[in-house]
Amino acid sequence: MPESDIDYGSERRAMVEDQLERRGIQDSRVLDAMLTVPRHVFVAQHTQPAAYADSALPIGHGQTISQPYIVAFMTEAAQISPGDKVLEIGTGSGYGAAVASQIAGEVFTIERHSKLAQQARERFDELGYENLHVVEGDGSQGWPEEAPYDAIIVTAAAPELPQPLVEQLTDGGRLVVPVGTRHSQKLVRAERSGDQIQRTPLTAVRFVPLVGEHGWQRQ
């Protein structure tokens, strides 16, 4: 089907019903955000017909846009409420941050690839998402100037919980991060209560490595 003939609104509705609701995503705010954000805008033009498929897609620089279910799952796991301040590590295409921005008060997102960071800024501007802030840098160190955060979502795998991110959580804040090896991880939600951190394993995942001072070193 020619791209001009694709009804992306219908594609989004099908994605939410078939990939999210039927697989257990229940947070109505997350479902509404996934229904609202035009995922096809966040991928290369030649992959737009597959934008709402149940799969990850390449976006360049060895990075991918995660499959819709994983974006929804991580956003729901972060338990974002209206007015929350959210930090995302690994902007990538900007899609995950855009979804979170539909719920949160403000979203701060860090990307180590300058071209991806700039592309995300341009997309946010074009879509009128004014509560999104992008910076280029080492995401494993967080964004201390804007801390603390009610929720932090990490879209790359760390060998252990990055301590700077734990320290940048509010009391009661949630950190959702893949933890494990470079090739196999478990998605973990870490909740801060005073000086205590409660870890809850969620599901097996596979993400690209979090490269940085408190993640993996470049190979």
N, C-alpha and C positions, 0 to 999 in steps of 0.2 A: 504494500500500500504506500503511495507517495506520502511523504511527511506532511504535506499540506492538507491531506485528507484525514489525518489522525485526530480523533477527538480526545485530547489529553485530559479533559475533565472526566470523561467516562473511564479513561485508563486509571486515573487516580482513585475513582470510586471503586473500581474493581480491585485495585491494589489493596485498599483499606479493607474491603470486605473479605477478599480471598486470602491475602497474605498475612493480614494483621489480626482482624477480629477472629477468624477461624482458628488462628494459632495461639489465641489467648491474650492478646493485648486488650486491656480493659479500660485503661485511663482515657476518659472521653476527651480530655484536653490534648493528649498525645494523638489520638485518632483524628481530631479536628485539625491539628497542626499538619499532620501528614496529608490530609485531604486538601489543605489550603496551599501548601508550598509546591510550586511547579518544578518537580524534580527534573524534568527534561531540560530546563534552563541551566542546570548545573552539570551537564555532561556535554561532550563534544557533539557537534551537529550530526556527524555520521552515526553516532550511537543513540540519538534521541528516540528513534522508534523502539528501542529496547529499554528506555529509561524506567519504565514501571514494571519490568520483569523482576522475578524473584532471584536476582543475582547481583553480584558486585560488577562494576564496570571500570576499566582503566581510565585514568585522567592524566597520565603522564608522570614523569619523574619517579617511576616505580611505585606510584600511589594509586589507590582505587577509591571510588565512591562505594561505601558499604551497601549491601542489599537492604531494601526497605525494612524488612523485618528486624534486622539487627539495629538499625537506627532507632526504630520505634521501641525495641526492647531496652536499649541503653537509656533512652530518654525516659521511659517509664520507670526503670530501675533507679534513676537519679531522683525521682519523686519531686520534680520541679513544680513549684506553686507560683501563681501570679505574684509579681513583685520581687521574686528571687533574683539574686545576682549569681550568674553562672559563668564558669570558666570552662572552655573547651580546649583540649590539647590536641593539635592536629587538624587544622582547618580543612585541608584538602580542597575539595570543590566548594566548600561552604554550606553544603546541604544540611548537615547535622546541626550546625549553628543556627541556620535559618529556621529549622524545625523548633529548636529550643527557644528561639526568639519569639515565637508565637505564643509562648506560655510565660516565660520569665520577664522580669522587669528590664534587665540588661544582660547581654551576653558578650563576654570577652573571649577571643579565640586567637590561638598562637599557631603559626605555621613556619617551619624552618626553610621552606623553599620560597624564595622571593617571588617567583613568577606565579605560583599558586596563590600566594597571599594577595598579590595585586589583582589577579583575576577574581578572587572572592570579593574583594572590596568593590570592584566594578559591578559585579552581580548584585551585591547588596544595595548599591546606589541605584541601579536600574530598577530594582524591585521596591525601592522605597523603605527598606528595613533600617530604620534610624537607630534602633537600640542594639546594634551590632558593632563591635569594635575589633579590628584586626591588627595584630602586630607580628612582625617577623622575628623569630628568635628560637632559643632552646626551650621547648615546651616542658622538659623535665624539671626546669627550675620554676615553672609557674609564672605568674604575673604579680609579684608581691606588692607593686605600687597600688594595685586595685583591690587587694585582699582586705577582708576575708570574703569567702564565697559560700553561698548556701549549697551549691552543688558544683562538682567538677567532673567532667566526662573526658576520658582519655581514649582517643581512637587509634592508639598504637600500643604494642605490647611491651611491658616493662618486666625486668627480671624480679622485681619486688615492688612494694608500694613506694613510689618516689616520696621521700620524706618532705621536701619542700611543699608538695601538694597537700600532704596531710596537715602540715602546719598552717596552710592557707585556708583551711576549712573553718567555718563558723562552728560554734558549739552546737551540735545537732546536724552539722553539714554532712553531705554524702559524696564520696568519691567512687566513681564507677570506672574500673580500669581492667584491661586484660593483663594477667600476671602469669608468667611461665617462661618457657624457652623461646628462642627465635621462631620456632616452627609449631608450637602447640601451647595453648594457654587456657586458663580458666578465667571467665569474666567474674570479677569480684566487686561487691559493694562494701566499702569501708565507711562506717558511720562514726563520727567523732562525738564523744561525750566527755567533756572536760579533757583530761589527759589520756583517756582510754579510747582505744579504737576497736570497734567490733567488726569483724570481717565475716561476710556472708558469701559463700561461693554460689554462683548463679547458673552458668552454663559453659560448656566447652566452646571455644572460639578460635579463630586463627586470624591474627592481624599482623601487619608489617611491624618491625621493631621500632620502639621508641628510642631514637638516637639522641644522645645528649649526656650531660654530666651525671645525671641521676637515672640514666637508662642504659642502653647499649652503646658501645663505642662503634664508630664507623669501621667497616671491614675493608 
